[in-house]
């Protein structure tokens, strides 16, 4: 999608960090880095998964927009 000018970010669990990096390199995007959440997720409750999504939200938004939604306070 990014090659079409559409901002995108992949989100995966930490277990897939190395395979994702290998795939990105194979596609000529060795600079591409996904956003990773803790693994596993299949045994988590809806609330636990929502908490992981909430924890990753700032980074996802920043990657998509280039805007830090929670800048450090001076």
Secondary structure, 3 states (H helix, E strand, C coil): CHHHCCCCCCEEEHHHHHHHHHHHHHCCCCCCCCEEECCCCCCCCHHHHHHHHHHHHHHHHHHHHCCCCCCCCC
